[in-house]
Structures are given as structure tokens and as C-alpha cells.
Amino acid sequence: MIPISESVVVRRTPGVTIVLVAACTLVFLYELALPPRALNLFIERWGVHSGLIVAALLGDPRVPRAELITLFTSQFLHGGWLHLIGNMVFLWVFGRPVEDHVGHVRYLLLYLLGGAGAGIAQSFVSLGEPNVAAIGASGAIATVLGTYLVLFPGAWVTALVPIFFFFWTFDVPAVLMLAFWFIGQFFTGIASISNAAAAGNVAVWAHVAGFLIGVAIGLVLPRGSAPGRAGPVVRRADGPGPARLVASIADLCALILGARIVLLFLGVRPGFGLLGPLARLAYDVTEPFVRPFAELIPTLLLVGRPLDLPAIVLLVLIYALAGWLAGLVGGGRPRPAY
């Protein structure tokens, strides 16, 4: 799931978040401008090497303490467009409300120190493995996610989800999305340690550690209004929420039923031709729900082709039920986000 918006009202310009996104983007563009050899040297110099970090922390005289600066510089380096864009999307969505709540200076310290702590944790876990430079803002952003979870447990997130051949948006509780994200990272890390699976090139324990650091910070932050902001944290009236989740589910059901109605009208048979696999999928998914209506409502013929009237009736009922549920859970007024 890719978050694209969240529900908390942000009353101040997220200056630090904007600067962090801009800095990471500019550094990445600088990386792209470097020749391959110079780029490798740049990453090697400013990325985190677990062995050097652990040695510097333990006071090894062969490693200067200045090596610890890479715990911060590595947070602005990225290994590709997807790495950069994925991190910046999460930072933009979840970082703005956290910055608004805790203030600019605290937020910057939270981000940088949380990222450094995540890098230290990953260094100890990966000690003894091939010493490859670790880069990316993921640990720092995981700290922001953990803090967001504690500060805004009642918030909602709009997530982009691939379904069939489409990208669909669903509104889900932030606590659910972040909990699944953390559990996935945790068990990926456990699997990589136990050699049951490989974590690839992703520093999952930096994510886990950063998230836990963020949760701990969120728990000790003062409750109530943030510095420079009056009033309680509220959910945007037009933001993600349960009413829009109901609407999204209704739209997805309508898409599948609509595909069934059109394919049946065109005479597309499951498993045959270009549209055969799509027809099989549409028929298999919808048949258990359409069948009870088919026992009461006949299929009509329109210009000699079958018109799936039972599916049309079910479609109308779904939208009627969705409208009732949306009105029931929507409330129409901004609600507390924690």
C-alpha cells in the first residue's frame, strides 16, 4: 500500500519536511551527475559501514569518531528513483502532521537522531556481514511513522493499492496500515537472521529500530496543543475516513460487476481469447453474490444479447447500502484525530 494522503489537519507550513525532501532530491540529482567510479566512491565515503560504526562507538583507536557523521549523511543518499520516491512519499504524508504537532526544531531532531539510532541498530545486527555501505532515509522516516502512530491513533490514510489491472485508492485507519508495515518489517528481519529468507538489500532492522524509537518519542512527548498551535488535533472534514472507505469498496464492487455485465453482453467466454482470463476472473468473483438474485430475477435479452439483470440489481443495491453506511459513519463534522 502506498500512502497518498492522511486525515490530520496541518495548520502550519511544514518547512522542515519541505527542506528534507528538497535536500534528498538535490543530493540524488548530484549522484546521477557523477561518473560511475566517482559515484561509488561518494557512496562509500558517506554511507554507513556497520563495522566502522560499531568500532567507532566502542572506541577502537583505529577508527576516528568522525566516522559517526555517516549516520547522518547516509540519510540523504538514495540508491535509485524508486528508493527516493518511496521514501519521500512516506515522509511527505506522515511528516507534515508530526512536524505541525511537535514543532520544527523538535521534528528535525527527531528525524535526524531517530535515523542515526536506526543506523546504529542496523550496524550491530549486520556486523560480520559483507561491509556494504548502507544509505537511505528509511530509518529516519520510520521514526516519523512511529511517532505519528502514537500521536494520531485515530487518523486515517488514503492508500494506493494495485487490484487486478488497476490502481485503486482505499481509506484505511493509519494504525492498521502502520501496524502491518511494522509487522512486515519485523518478520522480514527475523527471517533474514534465521536464513529462512533473505531481506535483499533492504536494511529492515533500521526500519524496525527507527519505528520503535519513534514510538518511544511519541510516548514521552507532552499531550495537548503543540507549541505555536492552538486547539485540538482534528480530522479534515474532506480527508480520508470511514465514509470514503465505504465508497471505495462500493466502487470496486461496481467495477467488477460492471465488467461481468459488459463481458456477458459481448458474449466473452471464460478462458477464451484476449478477454477470456478477465471474464473468468469477473465471473468467478461475482457468481456467488449474483446467483441468489438470478434465482429470483431472469436474465433479459437486449438486441439478441444477454443483459445480466440480476447483476444490475445487485449493483444498485450495493450503492444504496453504501450510501446509507457512508452517511451513518461519516458524521459530517471534523473529529478528533487522537
C-alpha positions in Angstrom: 0.0 0.0 0.0 1.3 3.4 -0.9 0.0 6.3 1.2 -1.0 9.4 -0.7 -2.8 11.5 1.9 -3.8 11.4 5.6 -6.6 13.0 7.6 -5.0 15.2 10.2 -5.3 19.0 9.8 -1.9 20.7 9.3 -2.1 24.3 10.3 1.5 25.4 9.7 3.8 25.3 6.7 5.9 22.1 7.1 9.1 23.9 6.4 11.4 21.2 7.7 9.7 18.5 5.8 9.9 20.5 2.6 13.7 21.1 3.2 14.3 17.4 3.9 12.5 16.4 0.7 14.3 19.0 -1.3 17.7 18.1 0.2 17.3 14.4 -0.5 16.2 15.1 -4.1 19.1 17.5 -4.8 21.6 15.1 -3.4 20.2 12.3 -5.6 20.4 14.5 -8.7 24.0 15.2 -7.7 24.5 11.4 -7.5 23.1 11.0 -11.0 25.5 13.6 -12.4 28.6 11.7 -11.1 30.5 9.2 -13.2 30.1 5.6 -12.0 33.5 5.4 -10.3 33.0 8.8 -8.6 29.5 7.8 -7.5 30.8 4.5 -5.9 33.5 6.5 -4.0 30.8 9.0 -2.9 28.5 6.3 -1.6 31.4 4.5 0.1 32.6 7.7 1.8 29.2 9.0 3.1 27.3 5.8 3.5 27.2 3.8 6.8 29.6 0.9 7.1 28.5 -1.3 10.0 32.0 -2.4 11.0 33.3 1.1 11.2 30.3 2.4 13.1 30.5 -0.3 15.7 34.3 0.2 16.0 33.9 3.9 16.5 31.2 3.5 19.1 33.3 1.0 21.0 36.3 3.4 21.0 38.5 1.5 18.6 41.6 3.8 18.1 41.9 2.7 14.5 38.6 4.3 13.6 38.1 8.0 14.1 34.9 9.2 15.9 34.3 11.4 12.8 33.1 8.2 11.1 29.8 8.6 13.1 28.9 11.5 10.8 27.9 9.0 8.2 24.9 8.1 10.4 23.6 11.5 9.3 25.0 11.9 5.8 23.7 8.5 4.7 20.1 9.7 5.4 20.3 12.0 2.3 21.6 9.4 -0.1 19.5 7.0 -2.2 20.1 4.1 -4.5 17.5 4.7 -7.2 14.4 6.6 -8.2 12.1 4.1 -6.6 14.1 4.2 -3.4 13.9 8.0 -3.3 10.3 8.5 -4.4 9.0 5.8 -2.0 10.8 7.4 1.0 9.8 10.9 0.1 6.1 10.0 -0.3 6.0 8.5 3.2 7.9 11.5 4.6 5.6 14.0 3.0 2.4 12.2 4.0 3.3 11.4 7.6 6.0 14.0 8.4 3.8 17.1 7.9 1.4 16.4 10.8 4.2 15.3 13.1 6.1 18.5 12.4 3.0 20.6 13.0 2.4 18.9 16.3 5.9 18.8 17.8 7.4 22.0 16.2 10.1 22.5 13.6 13.2 22.1 15.8 11.9 19.0 17.7 10.9 17.5 14.5 14.3 17.9 12.9 16.0 16.4 15.9 13.5 13.6 16.0 14.2 12.9 12.3 18.0 13.1 12.4 18.6 11.4 15.8 16.0 8.7 15.0 17.7 8.0 11.7 21.1 7.8 13.4 19.7 5.4 16.1 18.2 3.2 13.4 21.6 3.2 11.6 23.4 2.1 14.8 20.9 -0.7 15.4 21.3 -1.9 11.8 25.1 -1.8 12.2 25.1 -4.1 15.2 22.7 -6.5 13.5 24.7 -6.7 10.3 28.1 -6.8 11.9 30.1 -9.6 10.3 28.2 -9.5 7.0 29.8 -8.1 3.8 30.6 -4.5 4.6 28.4 -2.7 2.1 27.6 1.0 2.6 24.0 1.5 3.8 22.2 4.5 2.5 18.7 6.0 2.6 16.3 8.0 4.8 14.2 4.9 5.7 15.3 4.7 9.3 14.6 8.4 9.9 11.3 8.1 8.2 10.4 5.0 10.2 11.0 7.2 13.3 8.4 9.6 11.9 6.0 6.8 11.3 6.3 5.5 14.9 5.7 9.0 16.3 2.7 9.5 14.0 1.2 6.3 15.2 1.3 7.4 18.9 0.2 11.0 18.3 -2.6 10.3 15.9 -4.0 6.7 16.5 -7.4 7.8 15.3 -6.2 9.1 11.9 -7.0 7.7 8.5 -4.8 7.3 5.4 -5.7 7.1 1.8 -3.6 4.3 0.3 -3.0 3.4 -3.4 -3.4 -0.3 -3.9 -2.9 -2.4 -7.1 -6.0 -4.5 -7.7 -6.3 -6.6 -10.9 -5.0 -4.3 -13.7 -5.8 -1.0 -11.9 -4.5 1.1 -9.1 -7.3 1.7 -6.5 -7.5 4.0 -3.6 -8.8 2.9 -0.2 -9.1 4.8 3.1 -7.8 2.8 6.0 -7.1 3.5 9.7 -3.5 4.8 10.0 -2.9 2.5 13.0 -3.8 -0.5 10.8 -1.6 0.5 7.9 1.4 1.3 10.1 1.0 -1.8 12.2 1.0 -4.0 9.1 4.0 -2.2 7.8 5.9 -2.7 11.1 5.0 -6.4 11.4 6.1 -7.0 7.9 9.4 -5.3 8.5 9.9 -7.2 11.8 9.3 -10.7 10.4 11.3 -9.9 7.3 14.2 -9.1 9.6 13.6 -12.3 11.7 13.6 -14.4 8.5 16.8 -12.9 7.3 18.6 -13.6 10.6 17.3 -17.2 10.6 18.3 -17.7 7.0 14.7 -18.7 6.3 14.5 -15.9 3.8 16.7 -13.0 2.6 15.9 -9.4 3.2 17.5 -8.4 0.0 19.3 -5.1 0.1 16.8 -3.5 2.5 18.0 -2.6 6.0 14.9 -3.9 7.7 16.3 -3.7 11.2 16.9 0.0 10.6 13.2 0.3 9.8 12.2 -1.7 12.9 14.6 0.2 15.2 13.6 3.6 13.8 9.9 2.8 14.2 10.4 1.8 17.9 12.4 4.9 18.5 9.6 7.0 17.1 7.0 5.2 19.3 9.1 5.8 22.3 9.5 9.5 21.4 5.7 9.8 20.8 5.0 8.3 24.2 7.1 10.9 26.1 6.0 14.0 24.1 3.7 16.3 26.0 0.0 15.9 25.3 -2.3 18.7 24.3 -1.7 21.6 21.9 1.7 21.8 20.3 3.9 24.9 20.5 2.6 27.6 18.3 -0.7 25.9 17.5 -4.0 26.3 19.3 -6.8 23.8 19.6 -7.0 20.0 19.4 -5.8 17.9 16.5 -8.7 17.2 14.3 -9.5 15.2 11.2 -10.1 17.1 8.0 -13.7 17.0 7.0 -12.8 16.2 3.4 -9.9 13.9 4.4 -9.7 10.1 4.5 -12.2 8.4 6.7 -14.6 5.5 7.0 -17.2 7.1 4.7 -14.7 7.2 1.9 -13.6 3.6 2.6 -17.2 2.5 2.1 -17.4 4.5 -1.1 -14.2 2.9 -2.4 -15.4 -0.6 -1.7 -18.7 0.1 -3.4 -16.8 1.5 -6.5 -14.6 -1.6 -6.6 -17.7 -3.9 -6.5 -19.3 -1.8 -9.2 -16.2 -2.2 -11.4 -16.2 -6.0 -11.1 -19.9 -6.3 -11.6 -19.8 -3.8 -14.5 -17.1 -5.9 -16.1 -19.2 -9.0 -15.7 -22.3 -7.3 -17.2 -20.3 -6.0 -20.3 -18.4 -9.2 -20.9 -21.6 -11.3 -20.7 -23.4 -8.9 -23.1 -20.5 -9.2 -25.5 -20.5 -13.0 -25.3 -17.0 -13.3 -23.9 -16.5 -16.8 -22.6 -14.1 -17.5 -19.7 -10.7 -18.7 -20.7 -11.0 -18.0 -24.4 -9.5 -15.1 -26.4 -7.9 -12.0 -25.3 -10.5 -11.2 -22.7 -11.1 -14.7 -21.6 -8.9 -14.6 -18.4 -10.6 -11.3 -17.4 -14.0 -12.9 -17.9 -13.1 -15.9 -15.8 -11.9 -13.7 -13.0 -15.0 -11.5 -13.2 -17.4 -14.4 -13.3 -15.7 -16.4 -10.6 -15.6 -13.5 -8.2 -19.2 -12.3 -8.7 -21.1 -15.6 -9.2 -21.6 -16.4 -5.5 -23.2 -13.0 -5.0 -25.2 -12.8 -8.2 -26.6 -16.4 -8.0 -29.2 -15.7 -5.3 -30.6 -12.9 -7.3 -30.6 -15.0 -10.5 -33.0 -17.4 -8.8 -35.5 -14.6 -8.5 -34.7 -12.3 -11.4 -34.4 -13.6 -15.0 -31.7 -12.5 -17.4 -33.2 -10.4 -20.2 -32.3 -10.3 -23.9 -31.4 -6.9 -25.4 -31.0 -6.9 -29.2 -30.4 -10.6 -29.0 -27.7 -10.4 -26.3 -28.0 -11.4 -22.6 -28.4 -8.5 -20.2 -27.4 -9.6 -16.7 -30.3 -8.1 -14.9 -29.5 -9.9 -11.6 -26.0 -8.3 -11.5 -27.6 -4.9 -12.3 -30.0 -5.2 -9.4 -27.1 -6.2 -7.1 -25.1 -3.2 -8.3 -28.0 -0.8 -7.4 -28.4 -2.4 -4.0 -24.7 -2.1 -3.3 -24.7 1.6 -4.0 -27.8 2.1 -1.9 -26.3 0.2 1.0 -23.0 2.1 0.6 -24.8 5.5 0.7 -26.6 4.5 3.9 -23.4 3.3 5.5 -21.4 6.3 4.4 -24.0 8.6 6.0 -24.0 6.5 9.1 -20.2 6.5 9.7 -19.4 9.9 8.1 -20.8 12.2 10.7 -20.2 15.3 8.5 -18.0 17.1 11.1 -14.3 17.1 11.8 -13.5 14.6 14.5 -10.6 14.3 17.0 -7.6 12.5 15.5 -6.4 11.1 18.8 
